[in-house]
Amino acid sequence: MAAEYTPSNIEPRWQAYWEENQTFRTPNPGEPGFDANRPKFYALDMFPYPSGAGLHVGHPEGYTATDIISRFKRMKGCNVLHPMGW
């Protein structure tokens, strides 16, 4: 293992791998690989509340939870819609 992490030495390799293997691809309706018979899952995220103190670590906390659940549902075979809105 290297003594220090140098992103410019490591990241291009993994980004190329992810792109080549379409690791994070999620097909939309009408695209190759989309299966309308798979179960559907919908997770709506709210925009962070604009407090007077500015952004803080609590703002992305809710999004992190729904992101984890949405990714899990995708891995289990669901068609997932995970928009941010109100």
Residue frames relative to the residue before (quaternion, step in Angstrom):
aa qw qx qy qz dx dy dz
M 1.0000 0.0000 0.0000 0.0000 0.00 0.00 0.00
A 0.5158 -0.6543 0.4620 0.3041 3.56 -1.00 0.84
A 0.5743 -0.6112 0.4301 0.3341 3.55 -1.16 0.64
E 0.7975 0.0704 -0.0400 0.5979 3.57 1.14 -0.57
Y 0.4654 -0.6654 0.5153 0.2742 3.53 -1.24 0.55
T 0.0321 -0.7790 0.6258 -0.0225 3.54 -0.70 1.14
P 0.3615 -0.7861 0.4547 0.2113 3.60 -0.11 1.28
S 0.6598 0.5305 -0.3249 0.4216 3.61 0.91 -0.83
N 0.6544 0.4942 -0.3130 0.4791 3.61 1.22 -0.35
I 0.7653 0.3938 -0.1739 0.4785 3.57 1.11 -0.65
E 0.6705 0.5639 -0.3080 0.3710 3.57 0.81 -1.03
P 0.6432 0.5274 -0.3670 0.4165 3.69 0.80 -0.77
R 0.6244 0.5453 -0.3385 0.4452 3.59 1.01 -0.79
W 0.7236 0.4355 -0.2565 0.4700 3.58 0.80 -0.99
Q 0.6229 0.5273 -0.3518 0.4585 3.59 1.00 -0.66
A 0.6361 0.5111 -0.3231 0.4793 3.59 1.03 -0.75
Y 0.6357 0.5240 -0.3211 0.4671 3.60 1.00 -0.81
W 0.6690 0.5007 -0.3005 0.4598 3.59 0.87 -0.97
E 0.6611 0.5010 -0.3043 0.4683 3.58 0.97 -0.85
E 0.6733 0.5101 -0.2929 0.4480 3.59 0.87 -0.98
N 0.7625 0.3603 -0.1822 0.5056 3.59 0.97 -0.86
Q 0.3467 -0.7658 0.4687 0.2715 3.57 1.34 0.04
T 0.0479 0.8651 -0.4957 0.0598 3.54 1.03 0.90
F 0.8038 0.2734 -0.1285 0.5125 3.59 0.87 -0.89
R 0.3778 0.7371 -0.4833 0.2836 3.61 1.22 0.34
T 0.0134 -0.7615 0.6480 0.0007 3.54 -1.01 0.88
P 0.3034 -0.8007 0.4859 0.1753 3.60 -0.23 1.24
N 0.3431 -0.7186 0.5759 0.1849 3.54 -1.13 0.80
P 0.6734 -0.4674 0.3547 0.4497 3.61 -1.22 0.29
G 0.7765 0.3070 -0.2576 0.4862 3.55 -0.95 0.94
E 0.6443 0.5012 -0.3238 0.4784 3.60 1.24 -0.23
P 0.6062 -0.5415 0.4181 0.4056 3.60 -1.17 0.47
G 0.7689 0.3462 -0.2654 0.4674 3.56 -0.97 0.85
F 0.5704 0.5778 -0.3986 0.4265 3.60 1.22 -0.19
D 0.0972 -0.7897 0.6053 0.0252 3.57 -0.89 0.97
A 0.3026 -0.7945 0.5048 0.1500 3.58 -0.32 1.28
N 0.6229 0.5602 -0.3410 0.4265 3.61 1.21 -0.29
R 0.5172 0.6314 -0.4264 0.3900 3.58 1.23 -0.17
P 0.5862 -0.5734 0.4166 0.3925 3.62 -1.10 0.53
K 0.3623 -0.7273 0.5453 0.2061 3.56 -1.15 0.68
F 0.0298 -0.7686 0.6387 0.0234 3.55 -1.20 0.65
Y 0.1039 -0.7963 0.5959 0.0048 3.55 -0.88 1.03
A 0.0232 0.7812 -0.6223 0.0445 3.59 -0.78 1.03
L 0.1430 -0.8052 0.5734 0.0484 3.57 -0.49 1.21
D 0.1667 -0.7762 0.6024 0.0831 3.55 -0.87 0.98
M 0.3613 -0.7143 0.5596 0.2148 3.52 -1.09 0.73
F 0.5384 -0.5751 0.4903 0.3728 3.55 -1.22 0.46
P 0.5648 -0.5884 0.4328 0.3841 3.63 -1.04 0.58
Y 0.4866 -0.6487 0.5001 0.3040 3.56 -1.03 0.79
P 0.3594 -0.7570 0.5001 0.2183 3.63 -0.71 1.00
S 0.1203 -0.8078 0.5753 0.0451 3.57 0.00 1.26
G 0.6368 -0.5611 0.3780 0.3698 3.56 -1.22 0.44
A 0.6713 0.5201 -0.2956 0.4376 3.59 1.18 -0.47
G 0.5746 -0.5772 0.3981 0.4222 3.60 1.21 -0.07
L 0.7014 -0.4522 0.3334 0.4386 3.54 -1.29 -0.12
H 0.0137 -0.7765 0.6300 0.0002 3.53 -1.18 0.66
V 0.7440 -0.4368 0.2651 0.4306 3.59 -1.27 0.19
G 0.6023 0.5810 -0.3603 0.4121 3.61 1.12 -0.44
H 0.5679 0.6246 -0.3877 0.3701 3.59 1.11 -0.53
P 0.7565 0.3569 -0.2499 0.4877 3.67 0.74 -0.82
E 0.4275 0.7350 -0.4551 0.2643 3.61 1.22 -0.16
G 0.6799 0.4806 -0.2940 0.4694 3.59 0.88 -0.90
Y 0.6478 0.5146 -0.3203 0.4614 3.57 0.98 -0.81
T 0.6172 0.5582 -0.3482 0.4316 3.58 0.98 -0.78
A 0.6604 0.5126 -0.3099 0.4529 3.58 0.93 -0.89
T 0.7090 0.4360 -0.2809 0.4779 3.62 0.80 -0.92
D 0.5847 0.5587 -0.3714 0.4560 3.61 1.14 -0.53
I 0.6481 0.5126 -0.3121 0.4689 3.58 0.96 -0.88
I 0.6770 0.4872 -0.2941 0.4667 3.58 0.86 -0.96
S 0.6592 0.5129 -0.3122 0.4525 3.60 0.93 -0.87
R 0.6545 0.4991 -0.3137 0.4734 3.59 0.96 -0.82
F 0.6253 0.5344 -0.3288 0.4641 3.57 1.03 -0.81
K 0.6650 0.5005 -0.3021 0.4648 3.59 0.91 -0.92
R 0.6203 0.5249 -0.3419 0.4721 3.62 1.03 -0.72
M 0.6654 0.5032 -0.3034 0.4603 3.57 0.93 -0.91
K 0.6825 0.4688 -0.2770 0.4875 3.60 1.13 -0.60
G 0.6569 -0.5753 0.2869 0.3939 3.60 1.27 0.15
C 0.5019 0.6591 -0.4322 0.3562 3.61 1.19 0.18
N 0.4066 -0.6081 0.6077 0.3094 3.52 -1.35 0.39
V 0.0925 -0.8391 0.5360 -0.0056 3.58 -0.44 1.22
L 0.1032 -0.7352 0.6672 0.0602 3.53 -1.06 0.91
H 0.0338 0.8152 -0.5700 0.0976 3.57 -0.55 1.22
P 0.0830 0.8274 -0.5493 0.0827 3.60 0.39 1.21
M 0.3166 -0.6807 0.6053 0.2647 3.53 -1.33 0.11
G 0.3159 0.7440 -0.5318 0.2527 3.56 -0.72 1.04
W 0.3633 -0.7064 0.5398 0.2788 3.54 -1.17 -0.57
